[in-house]
């Protein structure tokens, strides 16, 4: 009986963690996903995923540019929509800093296309339906039969090296903090 109770509690906590993540709330249980995240100073693992247009996009295509690689749980949820709107709002500032924004979730390219269309997003959202890239970046939340990307961001320099990681993201303030870090890092390079 004791094991069944612990299992039920564990499952309830996992569901609460997902709901908190989707709503953009901080929840300590989400941090476990980051245990396998590549370290600052490491080469960013390369990948190829399809964008909302259905076209393959590879990380190595952006060598020579700064990359904001952000993982998020689900299209059309409040926290994810807020985070995406803020990146869109600040897109011109990122472009002036020679930076691109790449969003990644386990949603389909069709879902991404509808999300971009409805929300007026003009940057790439990449579909990681097999979770491989999210897992490689330590950015996966496992709900038993369902997996979602965890809300993590990696700032990658023009040489393809991770120079800053965010494993505890507040979607309402995130774009501003990434822009501030990008400004500081560019001053040093």
TADA-V409348 format. One record per run of one state. SS is the DSSP state (h for helix, s for strand, l for the rest). FROM is the first residue (numbers start at 0). TO is the last residue. Records with the same first field share a line. If there is no record, write none. Layout:
SS->FROM-TO ; FROM-TO
This chain:
l->0-0 ; 22-26 ; 36-41 ; 43-46 ; 51-54 ; 62-64 ; 71-76 ; 89-89 ; 96-97 ; 105-107 ; 119-122 ; 127-130 ; 136-138 ; 143-144 ; 149-150 ; 156-159 ; 166-172 ; 188-188
h->1-21 ; 27-35 ; 58-61 ; 77-88 ; 90-95 ; 108-118 ; 131-135 ; 173-187
s->42-42 ; 47-50 ; 55-57 ; 65-70 ; 98-104 ; 123-126 ; 139-142 ; 145-148 ; 151-155 ; 160-165
